[in-house]
Amino acid sequence: MANSISPFLVVCVVALLASSVASATVVEHSLYIKNLTVNHLCSDQVVTSANGSVPGPTISVHEGDTLVIHVVNQSPYNISLHWHGIFQLLSGWADGAEYVTQCPIRPGHSYKYKFNVTGQEGTLWWHAHSSWLRATVHGALIIYPKPNPFKPNPYPFPTPYKEVPIILGEWWNANVVDVEKQGLTRGHTPNFSDAFTINGKTGDFYACSEHDTYKLKVVPGKTYLLRIINAALYNPLFFKIANHTLTVVAVDAIYTNHYVTDIVAIAPGQTTDVLLTSNQSVGSYQIAAQPYITVPGDPPINRTISRGILVYDYEGPTPPLNPVNRVALPAFNDTSTAFTFFSNLTGLTEGPKWVPVPLHVDEHMFVTIGLNLIPCKPGDATCEGPSEQKISAAMNNHSFVFPETLSMLEAFYFGVGGTYIDFPNYPPSRFDYTEPSLKSDLTSIFAPKGTTAKRLKYNDVVQIVFQDTAFISIESHPIHLHGFNFHVLAQGFGNYDPRRDEKKFNLVNPHIRNTIAVPTGGWAVIRFQANNPGVWLMHCHLDMHVPWGLATTFEVENGPTPSSTLPPPPKDLPECLISDNILRSSKPGQVVDAE
């Protein structure tokens, strides 16, 4: 009798495989925020760390998993953690934006971040969202595609031999909290970093750093997926490997059409996935991370380079004694190279997680961004900024102030009025935004302070034109939007002109991001759908610009169904200074208009 397979067994096997495809797990980690002594540049420095390492641990999940992070604050500072790029669908309480979605975790306290990873895969990261602590409190957050036994290679490109997170950072031989405080107190730009780092290593460019160099070992003829993250506080960066080309396949956890380049430009907050093939002669090759300086003139910015080494494994009797192949880098202010990189990225429309551009727009916004001043009294010793004033920053002439007694999301949920005022769709007046004489124009350089929010209906489609301004100086501002991705429709230099520049919109296959590097002295246009109720921060990812006020928020109302309504806060949400009686006397509802 011939062997046969039971139809029932086939059905069971198929059902089992299908359930494994759809299954999701709960992934739990504990992060202990505590002091750590690190030796760089010939000296010891006490820093704040996660689990005693810089960078902190890489957190890996699959799409559909629920991530639970127990954060225990053993440091002397308030802390909150932001999961940069995570949508936080109906879990805004876990976004980690200090005083926007939660109050900070105080020393000696803890908080459990819990959220589902929905509709996303790729390279993101996590970092502190308090003071300048993200300089050393950060790590990679890798979202792998859902396991699928019918699809051995889950990526829209050949399976890489190995995957390597590359975190680019900055290092201060000082307490970064004190550096920030000094800048804010005196009203001037704080001290710039002393070094750049690759995966926590400074590299041999710096003193006492010969043995503090990142090394990447590769096997000849293999392809590697490098997951590059810019965790620097203040600098866009160029990243390059000597004699090797890189193929960009994703940015900000969204797949792109393949873009072959020998250099990557990456702004603070952004991620870029590239394929690297080890197809050169066996030897050693420099890896370099160098600042891209977007302020014109000769600003006192760190002009050093973090260097690592890519080393080919050699299995012969004796390795070749070839010298290290040195990397050729662009000028520090090479805006042309940076713009070429950013403007050549396009979205992979047939790839996973691609979302078409919404064609109908409900809210048109034109948002000016840049630095401003705070007026000072004559002779005030704390006013060491331009024109003896204090430096500030603003969007649409509103300089953002974070509340300190109640988070904005609690105010939204409990209907507490008077917490914030409306953010306008346009600046108060039109002017020549990039005119160099604005640098010293004291008639319009001062911006009022306040806590602002732009109110949106659920599912509104929002288009924003970001316009850089020349107040104090033009500069490339990396603008990060919490809670959403957006399509990058176009970007350019000078003043945005709708009659000319709308013709440049890519509505077919624009790349998608959560952080856009607005060109220095230029503009960028983005579009997103507000399908996530809550309060979401939008801010410059140059860290000093945030306390100066280069931020605002979006308040997105609840949708019509329970599945589109923000749930109540978790019981262990960190407490603010406000009395609990205010919240106990309130019911969930929309925030009333500010008086």
ZAMARGU-4260 file (C-alpha; in steps of 0.2 Angstrom, whole numbers, plus 5000, padded with zeros to 4 digits):
<rodrens>
0) 5000/5000/5000 | 5007/5017/4995 | 5011/5030/5009 | 4999/5044/5010 | 4998/5060/5020
5) 4982/5063/5030 | 4972/5078/5024 | 4969/5082/5042 | 4987/5082/5046 | 4990/5094/5031
10) 4977/5105/5038 | 4985/5105/5056 | 5002/5108/5049 | 4996/5123/5039 | 4986/5130/5054
15) 5001/5128/5065 | 5012/5137/5053 | 4999/5151/5050 | 4998/5153/5069 | 5017/5155/5070
20) 5016/5169/5057 | 5003/5178/5067 | 5010/5175/5084 | 5018/5189/5094 | 5027/5189/5111
25) 5030/5200/5126 | 5048/5206/5126 | 5054/5213/5143 | 5069/5222/5148 | 5075/5232/5163
30) 5086/5247/5161 | 5095/5254/5177 | 5099/5272/5175 | 5115/5275/5185 | 5132/5283/5186
35) 5147/5276/5176 | 5165/5282/5175 | 5172/5282/5158 | 5189/5286/5152 | 5191/5295/5136
40) 5204/5308/5130 | 5216/5304/5144 | 5204/5307/5159 | 5190/5299/5168 | 5172/5307/5167
45) 5157/5302/5177 | 5142/5300/5166 | 5124/5294/5167 | 5122/5277/5158 | 5109/5263/5155
50) 5115/5246/5163 | 5132/5253/5165 | 5137/5254/5146 | 5138/5268/5133 | 5129/5265/5121
55) 5116/5256/5131 | 5109/5239/5127 | 5102/5235/5110 | 5084/5231/5111 | 5077/5219/5098
60) 5059/5214/5094 | 5048/5208/5080 | 5034/5218/5073 | 5018/5214/5083 | 5027/5211/5099
65) 5023/5220/5115 | 5038/5228/5122 | 5039/5231/5141 | 5054/5241/5148 | 5056/5243/5167
70) 5066/5259/5170 | 5074/5261/5187 | 5081/5278/5190 | 5097/5276/5201 | 5105/5292/5194
75) 5105/5309/5203 | 5094/5317/5189 | 5076/5316/5183 | 5075/5305/5168 | 5062/5299/5154
80) 5065/5288/5140 | 5059/5291/5122 | 5057/5277/5109 | 5062/5287/5094 | 5051/5283/5079
85) 5039/5271/5088 | 5021/5276/5083 | 5014/5273/5101 | 4997/5269/5094 | 4985/5272/5108
90) 5000/5271/5120 | 5005/5289/5121 | 5009/5287/5139 | 5024/5277/5134 | 5031/5290/5122
95) 5043/5297/5135 | 5043/5316/5130 | 5046/5324/5147 | 5032/5335/5153 | 5022/5332/5136
100) 5017/5314/5139 | 5023/5311/5156 | 5032/5319/5170 | 5050/5313/5173 | 5055/5298/5183
105) 5063/5305/5199 | 5079/5298/5207 | 5075/5283/5217 | 5059/5280/5207 | 5054/5268/5192
110) 5041/5267/5178 | 5036/5253/5166 | 5035/5258/5148 | 5023/5246/5139 | 5018/5247/5121
115) 5014/5237/5105 | 5026/5238/5090 | 5013/5240/5076 | 5016/5242/5058 | 5034/5245/5059
120) 5051/5236/5055 | 5068/5242/5054 | 5081/5253/5063 | 5075/5265/5077 | 5083/5269/5093
125) 5079/5274/5111 | 5086/5288/5121 | 5084/5300/5137 | 5072/5314/5134 | 5078/5324/5149
130) 5091/5338/5149 | 5106/5332/5139 | 5106/5315/5146 | 5104/5307/5129 | 5122/5311/5126
135) 5126/5294/5135 | 5109/5287/5138 | 5104/5279/5122 | 5104/5263/5112 | 5098/5254/5096
140) 5080/5248/5094 | 5079/5235/5081 | 5062/5229/5074 | 5063/5213/5064 | 5049/5208/5052
145) 5036/5195/5059 | 5043/5178/5058 | 5036/5169/5042 | 5041/5151/5039 | 5035/5153/5021
150) 5048/5168/5018 | 5066/5163/5024 | 5072/5181/5019 | 5061/5194/5027 | 5070/5209/5018
155) 5066/5217/5001 | 5085/5214/4998 | 5097/5199/4999 | 5099/5192/5016 | 5115/5200/5024
160) 5128/5189/5031 | 5128/5199/5047 | 5119/5215/5054 | 5129/5228/5064 | 5122/5243/5073
165) 5133/5258/5071 | 5129/5272/5084 | 5137/5289/5081 | 5138/5300/5096 | 5147/5315/5104
170) 5158/5316/5120 | 5161/5329/5132 | 5175/5329/5145 | 5163/5337/5157 | 5146/5334/5165
175) 5133/5337/5151 | 5120/5343/5163 | 5131/5357/5169 | 5136/5361/5151 | 5118/5364/5147
180) 5114/5374/5163 | 5129/5385/5160 | 5123/5389/5142 | 5105/5393/5148 | 5111/5403/5163
185) 5122/5414/5153 | 5111/5415/5138 | 5124/5409/5125 | 5128/5394/5115 | 5135/5380/5127
190) 5152/5372/5125 | 5153/5361/5110 | 5159/5343/5112 | 5177/5337/5114 | 5175/5322/5102
195) 5164/5311/5091 | 5162/5293/5094 | 5158/5277/5084 | 5149/5264/5095 | 5156/5273/5111
200) 5174/5273/5104 | 5183/5290/5101 | 5196/5283/5088 | 5214/5286/5085 | 5212/5304/5080
205) 5211/5309/5098 | 5224/5309/5112 | 5226/5293/5122 | 5214/5284/5111 | 5224/5272/5101
210) 5216/5258/5111 | 5199/5267/5111 | 5195/5263/5092 | 5180/5254/5085 | 5185/5239/5074
215) 5173/5230/5062 | 5179/5213/5057 | 5172/5207/5040 | 5174/5191/5030 | 5179/5194/5012
220) 5165/5193/4999 | 5151/5195/5011 | 5137/5208/5012 | 5134/5216/5029 | 5119/5227/5035
225) 5125/5242/5044 | 5111/5250/5055 | 5118/5268/5057 | 5111/5279/5070 | 5115/5297/5073
230) 5114/5300/5092 | 5124/5316/5092 | 5117/5330/5102 | 5122/5344/5091 | 5129/5339/5074
235) 5124/5331/5057 | 5137/5319/5052 | 5145/5312/5037 | 5149/5293/5038 | 5161/5285/5026
240) 5172/5269/5024 | 5188/5270/5014 | 5187/5262/4996 | 5170/5255/4999 | 5153/5260/4992
245) 5137/5259/5002 | 5119/5255/4997 | 5105/5264/5006 | 5090/5252/5009 | 5081/5261/5022
250) 5079/5277/5033 | 5070/5279/5049 | 5064/5261/5048 | 5056/5263/5031 | 5063/5254/5016
255) 5069/5265/5001 | 5074/5262/4983 | 5092/5256/4983 | 5104/5272/4982 | 5122/5268/4979
260) 5134/5281/4987 | 5151/5282/4995 | 5145/5293/5009 | 5130/5295/5021 | 5124/5311/5027
265) 5114/5309/5043 | 5106/5322/5055 | 5104/5320/5074 | 5089/5308/5077 | 5090/5299/5060
270) 5094/5281/5056 | 5100/5275/5039 | 5102/5256/5034 | 5116/5252/5021 | 5122/5237/5013
275) 5141/5235/5014 | 5150/5222/5003 | 5168/5217/5008 | 5174/5216/4990 | 5191/5225/4992
280) 5208/5218/4994 | 5212/5210/5011 | 5218/5224/5023 | 5212/5238/5034 | 5201/5253/5030
285) 5197/5268/5039 | 5179/5271/5045 | 5175/5290/5048 | 5162/5300/5056 | 5164/5319/5053
290) 5153/5334/5057 | 5143/5342/5044 | 5144/5361/5049 | 5128/5370/5042 | 5131/5387/5050
295) 5140/5399/5038 | 5156/5408/5042 | 5168/5401/5055 | 5158/5395/5070 | 5168/5388/5085
300) 5161/5370/5082 | 5171/5354/5085 | 5180/5350/5069 | 5187/5333/5074 | 5184/5316/5066
305) 5180/5299/5075 | 5189/5285/5066 | 5186/5267/5067 | 5194/5253/5057 | 5186/5240/5045
310) 5197/5224/5046 | 5196/5210/5033 | 5198/5193/5042 | 5213/5183/5034 | 5214/5164/5035
315) 5231/5162/5027 | 5248/5158/5036 | 5252/5177/5038 | 5241/5192/5035 | 5247/5205/5022
320) 5256/5220/5030 | 5247/5233/5020 | 5245/5250/5028 | 5228/5256/5033 | 5218/5263/5018
325) 5214/5281/5023 | 5197/5288/5020 | 5194/5304/5010 | 5181/5316/5017 | 5172/5331/5011
330) 5174/5348/5018 | 5165/5351/5035 | 5153/5363/5027 | 5150/5353/5011 | 5131/5357/5009
335) 5131/5351/4991 | 5136/5333/4996 | 5123/5333/5010 | 5109/5339/4999 | 5113/5327/4986
340) 5112/5313/4998 | 5095/5318/5006 | 5087/5323/4990 | 5091/5307/4980 | 5081/5296/4992
345) 5065/5289/4987 | 5052/5276/4994 | 5051/5258/4990 | 5033/5258/4985 | 5032/5239/4983
350) 5041/5236/5000 | 5033/5231/5017 | 5025/5246/5027 | 5024/5257/5012 | 5010/5270/5014
355) 5004/5280/4999 | 5004/5299/5000 | 4987/5306/5005 | 4982/5317/4991 | 4969/5327/5001
360) 4975/5340/5014 | 4965/5346/5028 | 4977/5357/5037 | 4990/5368/5028 | 5004/5375/5039
365) 5019/5386/5035 | 5031/5385/5050 | 5046/5396/5051 | 5060/5389/5062 | 5076/5397/5069
370) 5085/5406/5083 | 5078/5421/5092 | 5083/5432/5107 | 5076/5435/5124 | 5077/5453/5129
375) 5088/5457/5144 | 5090/5472/5155 | 5105/5483/5152 | 5120/5477/5162 | 5113/5460/5166
380) 5128/5449/5168 | 5119/5433/5163 | 5115/5440/5145 | 5130/5434/5135 | 5121/5430/5119
385) 5121/5441/5103 | 5118/5460/5106 | 5120/5456/5125 | 5103/5447/5125 | 5099/5428/5128
390) 5098/5416/5114 | 5081/5408/5112 | 5072/5399/5097 | 5055/5398/5090 | 5042/5391/5078
395) 5031/5404/5070 | 5037/5417/5082 | 5032/5406/5097 | 5045/5400/5108 | 5040/5384/5117
400) 5040/5382/5136 | 5038/5365/5144 | 5025/5364/5158 | 5032/5358/5174 | 5016/5354/5185
405) 5006/5343/5174 | 5010/5334/5158 | 5001/5340/5142 | 4994/5322/5139 | 4986/5322/5156
410) 4979/5339/5153 | 4972/5332/5137 | 4965/5316/5145 | 4957/5324/5160 | 4951/5340/5152
415) 4962/5352/5162 | 4961/5369/5153 | 4973/5383/5153 | 4988/5372/5150 | 4993/5378/5133
420) 4988/5390/5119 | 4984/5387/5101 | 4999/5386/5089 | 4996/5396/5073 | 4996/5389/5055
425) 5007/5403/5049 | 5019/5416/5056 | 5012/5433/5061 | 5019/5441/5046 | 5028/5437/5029
430) 5046/5443/5026 | 5062/5438/5017 | 5065/5423/5028 | 5083/5420/5023 | 5089/5438/5021
435) 5106/5439/5029 | 5103/5456/5037 | 5090/5447/5049 | 5105/5441/5059 | 5105/5458/5068
440) 5087/5464/5065 | 5082/5468/5083 | 5065/5474/5077 | 5058/5456/5075 | 5070/5444/5082
445) 5061/5443/5099 | 5048/5429/5101 | 5036/5427/5115 | 5037/5412/5127 | 5023/5400/5130
450) 5016/5382/5129 | 5008/5379/5112 | 4998/5365/5103 | 4990/5364/5086 | 4973/5355/5088
455) 4969/5342/5075 | 4954/5331/5071 | 4956/5313/5071 | 4963/5307/5054 | 4966/5325/5048
460) 4980/5326/5034 | 4992/5339/5038 | 5005/5347/5026 | 5019/5357/5034 | 5031/5368/5025
465) 5046/5371/5036 | 5056/5387/5032 | 5073/5390/5039 | 5076/5409/5044 | 5092/5419/5045
470) 5088/5426/5063 | 5106/5425/5071 | 5111/5412/5058 | 5104/5401/5045 | 5106/5382/5050
475) 5100/5365/5046 | 5087/5360/5059 | 5083/5341/5061 | 5064/5342/5065 | 5057/5326/5073
480) 5039/5322/5075 | 5033/5311/5089 | 5020/5298/5085 | 5020/5298/5066 | 5030/5296/5051
485) 5028/5308/5036 | 5031/5309/5018 | 5045/5321/5012 | 5038/5329/4997 | 5051/5341/4992
490) 5066/5352/4999 | 5076/5366/4993 | 5086/5382/4997 | 5080/5400/4999 | 5062/5405/5002
495) 5049/5393/4998 | 5038/5399/4984 | 5022/5388/4981 | 5020/5393/4963 | 5037/5387/4959
500) 5040/5373/4972 | 5024/5364/4972 | 5029/5358/4955 | 5043/5348/4963 | 5032/5338/4975
505) 5035/5319/4973 | 5018/5312/4976 | 5023/5295/4969 | 5037/5288/4979 | 5044/5300/4991
510) 5054/5293/5006 | 5046/5292/5023 | 5054/5298/5039 | 5051/5303/5057 | 5065/5316/5057
515) 5068/5329/5042 | 5085/5339/5040 | 5078/5355/5034 | 5091/5362/5022 | 5102/5376/5029
520) 5094/5393/5023 | 5081/5382/5014 | 5064/5373/5016 | 5056/5356/5017 | 5038/5350/5014
525) 5031/5335/5023 | 5014/5327/5024 | 5006/5316/5037 | 4989/5309/5043 | 4985/5312/5062
530) 4978/5295/5065 | 4984/5293/5083 | 4975/5302/5097 | 4985/5311/5110 | 4998/5325/5112
535) 5013/5324/5101 | 5029/5334/5102 | 5037/5341/5087 | 5055/5348/5090 | 5072/5352/5083
540) 5084/5337/5087 | 5098/5349/5091 | 5097/5347/5109 | 5101/5365/5114 | 5087/5371/5103
545) 5074/5362/5113 | 5076/5371/5130 | 5078/5387/5119 | 5060/5384/5113 | 5062/5377/5095
550) 5046/5365/5097 | 5028/5364/5098 | 5015/5350/5100 | 5000/5343/5091 | 4984/5338/5100
555) 4975/5325/5090 | 4957/5322/5096 | 4950/5305/5100 | 4942/5295/5085 | 4924/5289/5085
560) 4927/5272/5091 | 4935/5264/5107 | 4949/5258/5096 | 4953/5276/5091 | 4952/5283/5109
565) 4966/5286/5121 | 4965/5274/5135 | 4968/5280/5153 | 4986/5282/5160 | 4994/5268/5168
570) 4994/5267/5187 | 5013/5270/5189 | 5014/5285/5178 | 5027/5297/5186 | 5018/5310/5197
575) 5019/5328/5193 | 5020/5342/5206 | 5001/5346/5204 | 4989/5341/5217 | 4980/5324/5213
580) 4964/5333/5218 | 4964/5342/5201 | 4964/5326/5192 | 4952/5317/5203 | 4939/5331/5201
585) 4941/5330/5182 | 4934/5317/5170 | 4942/5312/5153 | 4938/5324/5139 | 4945/5337/5128
590) 4955/5351/5134 | 4945/5367/5136 | 4952/5383/5127 | 4965/5393/5137 | 4959/5409/5145
</rodrens>
